Amino acid sequence: MSIENVVIFERYPLQVGQKIRLEGGGRGGDWLVIGVDEKKMRLKCPVSGREVEWDRMFAFAKVLENEEWPKPHK
């Protein structure tokens, strides 16, 4: 057995009403959590009003305090 660096991903306990920001990829941007269950999450774009339902994610990077939301688009 060897000793290795291992990255651990845990399911973040999303809650309705949370404001989240996805970085990178085609789903990047600011979202409002409007629904969540064991398998799916429903999100709403605060700018366009678009609602989506996606499989739950397992990544959590950081919490930003006193952050402007939604972030102005450039």
PDB file as gemmi writes it, atoms N, CA and C in Angstrom:
CRYST1    1.000    1.000    1.000  90.00  90.00  90.00 P 1                      
ATOM      1  N   MET A   1       0.851  -1.173   0.000  1.00  0.00           N  
ATOM      2  CA  MET A   1       0.000   0.000   0.000  1.00  0.00           C  
ATOM      3  C   MET A   1       0.896   1.236   0.000  1.00  0.00           C  
ATOM      4  N   SER A   2       0.533   2.231  -0.774  1.00  0.00           N  
ATOM      5  CA  SER A   2       1.330   3.455  -0.837  1.00  0.00           C  
ATOM      6  C   SER A   2       0.546   4.625  -0.254  1.00  0.00           C  
ATOM      7  N   ILE A   3       1.248   5.678   0.086  1.00  0.00           N  
ATOM      8  CA  ILE A   3       0.633   6.903   0.597  1.00  0.00           C  
ATOM      9  C   ILE A   3       0.527   7.872  -0.574  1.00  0.00           C  
ATOM     10  N   GLU A   4      -0.672   8.361  -0.855  1.00  0.00           N  
ATOM     11  CA  GLU A   4      -0.923   9.233  -2.001  1.00  0.00           C  
ATOM     12  C   GLU A   4      -1.742  10.442  -1.572  1.00  0.00           C  
ATOM     13  N   ASN A   5      -1.705  11.481  -2.369  1.00  0.00           N  
ATOM     14  CA  ASN A   5      -2.619  12.610  -2.195  1.00  0.00           C  
ATOM     15  C   ASN A   5      -3.957  12.222  -2.794  1.00  0.00           C  
ATOM     16  N   VAL A   6      -5.017  12.401  -2.048  1.00  0.00           N  
ATOM     17  CA  VAL A   6      -6.350  12.020  -2.497  1.00  0.00           C  
ATOM     18  C   VAL A   6      -7.283  13.221  -2.339  1.00  0.00           C  
ATOM     19  N   VAL A   7      -8.033  13.537  -3.383  1.00  0.00           N  
ATOM     20  CA  VAL A   7      -9.002  14.630  -3.329  1.00  0.00           C  
ATOM     21  C   VAL A   7     -10.356  14.045  -2.953  1.00  0.00           C  
ATOM     22  N   ILE A   8     -10.974  14.602  -1.934  1.00  0.00           N  
ATOM     23  CA  ILE A   8     -12.269  14.118  -1.446  1.00  0.00           C  
ATOM     24  C   ILE A   8     -13.367  15.084  -1.884  1.00  0.00           C  
ATOM     25  N   PHE A   9     -14.416  14.564  -2.478  1.00  0.00           N  
ATOM     26  CA  PHE A   9     -15.597  15.343  -2.834  1.00  0.00           C  
ATOM     27  C   PHE A   9     -16.758  14.866  -1.986  1.00  0.00           C  
ATOM     28  N   GLU A  10     -17.444  15.790  -1.353  1.00  0.00           N  
ATOM     29  CA  GLU A  10     -18.626  15.459  -0.568  1.00  0.00           C  
ATOM     30  C   GLU A  10     -19.806  16.244  -1.109  1.00  0.00           C  
ATOM     31  N   ARG A  11     -20.978  15.674  -0.987  1.00  0.00           N  
ATOM     32  CA  ARG A  11     -22.182  16.369  -1.420  1.00  0.00           C  
ATOM     33  C   ARG A  11     -22.448  17.538  -0.486  1.00  0.00           C  
ATOM     34  N   TYR A  12     -22.538  18.724  -1.055  1.00  0.00           N  
ATOM     35  CA  TYR A  12     -22.818  19.904  -0.244  1.00  0.00           C  
ATOM     36  C   TYR A  12     -24.300  19.920   0.125  1.00  0.00           C  
ATOM     37  N   PRO A  13     -24.637  20.198   1.383  1.00  0.00           N  
ATOM     38  CA  PRO A  13     -26.049  20.186   1.813  1.00  0.00           C  
ATOM     39  C   PRO A  13     -26.783  21.460   1.390  1.00  0.00           C  
ATOM     40  N   LEU A  14     -27.115  21.553   0.088  1.00  0.00           N  
ATOM     41  CA  LEU A  14     -27.826  22.726  -0.431  1.00  0.00           C  
ATOM     42  C   LEU A  14     -29.156  22.910   0.289  1.00  0.00           C  
ATOM     43  N   GLN A  15     -29.554  24.179   0.417  1.00  0.00           N  
ATOM     44  CA  GLN A  15     -30.843  24.506   1.018  1.00  0.00           C  
ATOM     45  C   GLN A  15     -31.566  25.518   0.143  1.00  0.00           C  
ATOM     46  N   VAL A  16     -32.866  25.385   0.064  1.00  0.00           N  
ATOM     47  CA  VAL A  16     -33.687  26.329  -0.695  1.00  0.00           C  
ATOM     48  C   VAL A  16     -33.424  27.735  -0.175  1.00  0.00           C  
ATOM     49  N   GLY A  17     -33.247  28.666  -1.102  1.00  0.00           N  
ATOM     50  CA  GLY A  17     -32.993  30.056  -0.755  1.00  0.00           C  
ATOM     51  C   GLY A  17     -31.525  30.440  -0.807  1.00  0.00           C  
ATOM     52  N   GLN A  18     -30.623  29.448  -0.881  1.00  0.00           N  
ATOM     53  CA  GLN A  18     -29.201  29.768  -0.952  1.00  0.00           C  
ATOM     54  C   GLN A  18     -28.864  30.413  -2.289  1.00  0.00           C  
ATOM     55  N   LYS A  19     -27.940  31.343  -2.242  1.00  0.00           N  
ATOM     56  CA  LYS A  19     -27.417  31.984  -3.438  1.00  0.00           C  
ATOM     57  C   LYS A  19     -26.066  31.357  -3.715  1.00  0.00           C  
ATOM     58  N   ILE A  20     -25.905  30.799  -4.923  1.00  0.00           N  
ATOM     59  CA  ILE A  20     -24.673  30.103  -5.252  1.00  0.00           C  
ATOM     60  C   ILE A  20     -24.073  30.671  -6.535  1.00  0.00           C  
ATOM     61  N   ARG A  21     -22.793  30.434  -6.716  1.00  0.00           N  
ATOM     62  CA  ARG A  21     -22.086  30.828  -7.933  1.00  0.00           C  
ATOM     63  C   ARG A  21     -21.312  29.619  -8.428  1.00  0.00           C  
ATOM     64  N   LEU A  22     -21.588  29.203  -9.667  1.00  0.00           N  
ATOM     65  CA  LEU A  22     -20.868  28.103 -10.293  1.00  0.00           C  
ATOM     66  C   LEU A  22     -19.765  28.696 -11.152  1.00  0.00           C  
ATOM     67  N   GLU A  23     -18.556  28.248 -10.938  1.00  0.00           N  
ATOM     68  CA  GLU A  23     -17.400  28.752 -11.670  1.00  0.00           C  
ATOM     69  C   GLU A  23     -17.029  27.787 -12.791  1.00  0.00           C  
ATOM     70  N   GLY A  24     -16.848  28.316 -13.988  1.00  0.00           N  
ATOM     71  CA  GLY A  24     -16.396  27.526 -15.125  1.00  0.00           C  
ATOM     72  C   GLY A  24     -17.489  26.675 -15.741  1.00  0.00           C  
ATOM     73  N   GLY A  25     -17.210  26.158 -16.907  1.00  0.00           N  
ATOM     74  CA  GLY A  25     -18.144  25.277 -17.603  1.00  0.00           C  
ATOM     75  C   GLY A  25     -19.352  26.001 -18.157  1.00  0.00           C  
ATOM     76  N   GLY A  26     -20.207  25.268 -18.822  1.00  0.00           N  
ATOM     77  CA  GLY A  26     -21.397  25.829 -19.439  1.00  0.00           C  
ATOM     78  C   GLY A  26     -22.487  26.229 -18.467  1.00  0.00           C  
ATOM     79  N   ARG A  27     -22.374  25.823 -17.215  1.00  0.00           N  
ATOM     80  CA  ARG A  27     -23.390  26.151 -16.211  1.00  0.00           C  
ATOM     81  C   ARG A  27     -22.944  27.280 -15.294  1.00  0.00           C  
ATOM     82  N   GLY A  28     -21.809  27.892 -15.593  1.00  0.00           N  
ATOM     83  CA  GLY A  28     -21.252  28.924 -14.744  1.00  0.00           C  
ATOM     84  C   GLY A  28     -22.160  30.127 -14.593  1.00  0.00           C  
ATOM     85  N   GLY A  29     -22.100  30.751 -13.440  1.00  0.00           N  
ATOM     86  CA  GLY A  29     -22.872  31.959 -13.172  1.00  0.00           C  
ATOM     87  C   GLY A  29     -23.518  31.902 -11.803  1.00  0.00           C  
ATOM     88  N   ASP A  30     -24.344  32.904 -11.523  1.00  0.00           N  
ATOM     89  CA  ASP A  30     -25.047  32.996 -10.243  1.00  0.00           C  
ATOM     90  C   ASP A  30     -26.413  32.341 -10.352  1.00  0.00           C  
ATOM     91  N   TRP A  31     -26.794  31.633  -9.297  1.00  0.00           N  
ATOM     92  CA  TRP A  31     -28.058  30.895  -9.263  1.00  0.00           C  
ATOM     93  C   TRP A  31     -28.667  30.986  -7.870  1.00  0.00           C  
ATOM     94  N   LEU A  32     -29.989  30.916  -7.829  1.00  0.00           N  
ATOM     95  CA  LEU A  32     -30.740  30.823  -6.584  1.00  0.00           C  
ATOM     96  C   LEU A  32     -31.275  29.402  -6.480  1.00  0.00           C  
ATOM     97  N   VAL A  33     -31.058  28.743  -5.347  1.00  0.00           N  
ATOM     98  CA  VAL A  33     -31.561  27.377  -5.144  1.00  0.00           C  
ATOM     99  C   VAL A  33     -33.053  27.477  -4.830  1.00  0.00           C  
ATOM    100  N   ILE A  34     -33.889  26.875  -5.690  1.00  0.00           N  
ATOM    101  CA  ILE A  34     -35.345  26.936  -5.488  1.00  0.00           C  
ATOM    102  C   ILE A  34     -35.945  25.573  -5.166  1.00  0.00           C  
ATOM    103  N   GLY A  35     -35.126  24.519  -5.236  1.00  0.00           N  
ATOM    104  CA  GLY A  35     -35.606  23.192  -4.881  1.00  0.00           C  
ATOM    105  C   GLY A  35     -34.438  22.229  -4.807  1.00  0.00           C  
ATOM    106  N   VAL A  36     -34.529  21.275  -3.906  1.00  0.00           N  
ATOM    107  CA  VAL A  36     -33.442  20.300  -3.764  1.00  0.00           C  
ATOM    108  C   VAL A  36     -33.989  19.021  -3.138  1.00  0.00           C  
ATOM    109  N   ASP A  37     -33.554  17.877  -3.689  1.00  0.00           N  
ATOM    110  CA  ASP A  37     -33.857  16.597  -3.067  1.00  0.00           C  
ATOM    111  C   ASP A  37     -32.600  15.733  -3.147  1.00  0.00           C  
ATOM    112  N   GLU A  38     -32.688  14.455  -2.872  1.00  0.00           N  
ATOM    113  CA  GLU A  38     -31.505  13.593  -2.833  1.00  0.00           C  
ATOM    114  C   GLU A  38     -30.773  13.513  -4.168  1.00  0.00           C  
ATOM    115  N   LYS A  39     -31.492  13.624  -5.288  1.00  0.00           N  
ATOM    116  CA  LYS A  39     -30.868  13.431  -6.594  1.00  0.00           C  
ATOM    117  C   LYS A  39     -30.780  14.693  -7.452  1.00  0.00           C  
ATOM    118  N   LYS A  40     -31.699  15.607  -7.298  1.00  0.00           N  
ATOM    119  CA  LYS A  40     -31.782  16.763  -8.189  1.00  0.00           C  
ATOM    120  C   LYS A  40     -31.748  18.076  -7.419  1.00  0.00           C  
ATOM    121  N   MET A  41     -31.384  19.143  -8.149  1.00  0.00           N  
ATOM    122  CA  MET A  41     -31.477  20.499  -7.602  1.00  0.00           C  
ATOM    123  C   MET A  41     -32.135  21.370  -8.661  1.00  0.00           C  
ATOM    124  N   ARG A  42     -33.001  22.274  -8.201  1.00  0.00           N  
ATOM    125  CA  ARG A  42     -33.646  23.235  -9.102  1.00  0.00           C  
ATOM    126  C   ARG A  42     -33.047  24.592  -8.803  1.00  0.00           C  
ATOM    127  N   LEU A  43     -32.607  25.260  -9.866  1.00  0.00           N  
ATOM    128  CA  LEU A  43     -31.962  26.551  -9.737  1.00  0.00           C  
ATOM    129  C   LEU A  43     -32.658  27.578 -10.616  1.00  0.00           C  
ATOM    130  N   LYS A  44     -32.560  28.845 -10.208  1.00  0.00           N  
ATOM    131  CA  LYS A  44     -33.145  29.944 -10.979  1.00  0.00           C  
ATOM    132  C   LYS A  44     -32.088  31.022 -11.170  1.00  0.00           C  
ATOM    133  N   CYS A  45     -31.929  31.493 -12.406  1.00  0.00           N  
ATOM    134  CA  CYS A  45     -31.006  32.583 -12.705  1.00  0.00           C  
ATOM    135  C   CYS A  45     -31.637  33.884 -12.216  1.00  0.00           C  
ATOM    136  N   PRO A  46     -30.930  34.659 -11.365  1.00  0.00           N  
ATOM    137  CA  PRO A  46     -31.507  35.894 -10.840  1.00  0.00           C  
ATOM    138  C   PRO A  46     -31.574  37.014 -11.871  1.00  0.00           C  
ATOM    139  N   VAL A  47     -30.904  36.858 -12.996  1.00  0.00           N  
ATOM    140  CA  VAL A  47     -30.906  37.886 -14.037  1.00  0.00           C  
ATOM    141  C   VAL A  47     -31.985  37.607 -15.075  1.00  0.00           C  
ATOM    142  N   SER A  48     -31.969  36.407 -15.663  1.00  0.00           N  
ATOM    143  CA  SER A  48     -32.904  36.073 -16.744  1.00  0.00           C  
ATOM    144  C   SER A  48     -34.204  35.447 -16.249  1.00  0.00           C  
ATOM    145  N   GLY A  49     -34.188  34.902 -15.026  1.00  0.00           N  
ATOM    146  CA  GLY A  49     -35.361  34.201 -14.509  1.00  0.00           C  
ATOM    147  C   GLY A  49     -35.448  32.759 -14.978  1.00  0.00           C  
ATOM    148  N   ARG A  50     -34.491  32.314 -15.779  1.00  0.00           N  
ATOM    149  CA  ARG A  50     -34.477  30.939 -16.293  1.00  0.00           C  
ATOM    150  C   ARG A  50     -34.377  29.949 -15.146  1.00  0.00           C  
ATOM    151  N   GLU A  51     -35.176  28.892 -15.191  1.00  0.00           N  
ATOM    152  CA  GLU A  51     -35.137  27.837 -14.188  1.00  0.00           C  
ATOM    153  C   GLU A  51     -34.632  26.554 -14.825  1.00  0.00           C  
ATOM    154  N   VAL A  52     -33.780  25.834 -14.085  1.00  0.00           N  
ATOM    155  CA  VAL A  52     -33.211  24.578 -14.572  1.00  0.00           C  
ATOM    156  C   VAL A  52     -33.268  23.534 -13.466  1.00  0.00           C  
ATOM    157  N   GLU A  53     -33.217  22.279 -13.872  1.00  0.00           N  
ATOM    158  CA  GLU A  53     -33.109  21.173 -12.915  1.00  0.00           C  
ATOM    159  C   GLU A  53     -31.941  20.302 -13.355  1.00  0.00           C  
ATOM    160  N   TRP A  54     -30.984  20.134 -12.462  1.00  0.00           N  
ATOM    161  CA  TRP A  54     -29.791  19.356 -12.759  1.00  0.00           C  
ATOM    162  C   TRP A  54     -29.550  18.333 -11.657  1.00  0.00           C  
ATOM    163  N   ASP A  55     -28.744  17.320 -11.984  1.00  0.00           N  
ATOM    164  CA  ASP A  55     -28.293  16.374 -10.966  1.00  0.00           C  
ATOM    165  C   ASP A  55     -27.489  17.120  -9.906  1.00  0.00           C  
ATOM    166  N   ARG A  56     -27.595  16.668  -8.659  1.00  0.00           N  
ATOM    167  CA  ARG A  56     -26.839  17.294  -7.566  1.00  0.00           C  
ATOM    168  C   ARG A  56     -25.347  17.175  -7.814  1.00  0.00           C  
ATOM    169  N   MET A  57     -24.592  18.155  -7.327  1.00  0.00           N  
ATOM    170  CA  MET A  57     -23.139  18.172  -7.463  1.00  0.00           C  
ATOM    171  C   MET A  57     -22.489  17.742  -6.156  1.00  0.00           C  
ATOM    172  N   PHE A  58     -21.222  17.413  -6.245  1.00  0.00           N  
ATOM    173  CA  PHE A  58     -20.491  16.967  -5.070  1.00  0.00           C  
ATOM    174  C   PHE A  58     -19.336  17.886  -4.700  1.00  0.00           C  
ATOM    175  N   ALA A  59     -19.227  19.050  -5.306  1.00  0.00           N  
ATOM    176  CA  ALA A  59     -18.072  19.908  -5.062  1.00  0.00           C  
ATOM    177  C   ALA A  59     -18.436  21.127  -4.225  1.00  0.00           C  
ATOM    178  N   PHE A  60     -17.510  21.522  -3.375  1.00  0.00           N  
ATOM    179  CA  PHE A  60     -17.641  22.742  -2.586  1.00  0.00           C  
ATOM    180  C   PHE A  60     -16.266  23.369  -2.519  1.00  0.00           C  
ATOM    181  N   ALA A  61     -16.164  24.642  -2.883  1.00  0.00           N  
ATOM    182  CA  ALA A  61     -14.852  25.274  -2.921  1.00  0.00           C  
ATOM    183  C   ALA A  61     -14.642  26.250  -1.776  1.00  0.00           C  
ATOM    184  N   LYS A  62     -15.523  27.231  -1.607  1.00  0.00           N  
ATOM    185  CA  LYS A  62     -15.327  28.253  -0.586  1.00  0.00           C  
ATOM    186  C   LYS A  62     -16.609  29.042  -0.371  1.00  0.00           C  
ATOM    187  N   VAL A  63     -16.671  29.761   0.713  1.00  0.00           N  
ATOM    188  CA  VAL A  63     -17.768  30.674   1.006  1.00  0.00           C  
ATOM    189  C   VAL A  63     -17.216  32.086   0.924  1.00  0.00           C  
ATOM    190  N   LEU A  64     -17.864  32.944   0.159  1.00  0.00           N  
ATOM    191  CA  LEU A  64     -17.466  34.350   0.061  1.00  0.00           C  
ATOM    192  C   LEU A  64     -18.424  35.176   0.914  1.00  0.00           C  
ATOM    193  N   GLU A  65     -17.891  35.947   1.815  1.00  0.00           N  
ATOM    194  CA  GLU A  65     -18.716  36.806   2.668  1.00  0.00           C  
ATOM    195  C   GLU A  65     -18.708  38.213   2.114  1.00  0.00           C  
ATOM    196  N   ASN A  66     -19.831  38.900   2.256  1.00  0.00           N  
ATOM    197  CA  ASN A  66     -19.972  40.275   1.771  1.00  0.00           C  
ATOM    198  C   ASN A  66     -19.682  40.380   0.280  1.00  0.00           C  
ATOM    199  N   GLU A  67     -20.178  39.438  -0.483  1.00  0.00           N  
ATOM    200  CA  GLU A  67     -19.959  39.367  -1.930  1.00  0.00           C  
ATOM    201  C   GLU A  67     -21.172  39.921  -2.666  1.00  0.00           C  
ATOM    202  N   GLU A  68     -20.953  40.729  -3.682  1.00  0.00           N  
ATOM    203  CA  GLU A  68     -22.054  41.243  -4.499  1.00  0.00           C  
ATOM    204  C   GLU A  68     -22.683  40.089  -5.259  1.00  0.00           C  
ATOM    205  N   TRP A  69     -24.017  40.018  -5.234  1.00  0.00           N  
ATOM    206  CA  TRP A  69     -24.738  38.926  -5.908  1.00  0.00           C  
ATOM    207  C   TRP A  69     -26.062  39.445  -6.423  1.00  0.00           C  
ATOM    208  N   PRO A  70     -26.463  39.214  -7.669  1.00  0.00           N  
ATOM    209  CA  PRO A  70     -25.667  38.507  -8.655  1.00  0.00           C  
ATOM    210  C   PRO A  70     -24.478  39.339  -9.119  1.00  0.00           C  
ATOM    211  N   LYS A  71     -23.463  38.635  -9.528  1.00  0.00           N  
ATOM    212  CA  LYS A  71     -22.230  39.285  -9.971  1.00  0.00           C  
ATOM    213  C   LYS A  71     -22.491  39.968 -11.306  1.00  0.00           C  
ATOM    214  N   PRO A  72     -22.073  41.225 -11.458  1.00  0.00           N  
ATOM    215  CA  PRO A  72     -22.287  41.912 -12.735  1.00  0.00           C  
ATOM    216  C   PRO A  72     -21.599  41.165 -13.876  1.00  0.00           C  
ATOM    217  N   HIS A  73     -22.313  41.028 -14.989  1.00  0.00           N  
ATOM    218  CA  HIS A  73     -21.739  40.357 -16.166  1.00  0.00           C  
ATOM    219  C   HIS A  73     -20.831  41.315 -16.898  1.00  0.00           C  
ATOM    220  N   LYS A  74     -19.740  40.793 -17.415  1.00  0.00           N  
ATOM    221  CA  LYS A  74     -18.785  41.624 -18.154  1.00  0.00           C  
ATOM    222  C   LYS A  74     -18.931  41.442 -19.630  1.00  0.00           C  
TER     223      LYS A  74                                                      
END                                                                             
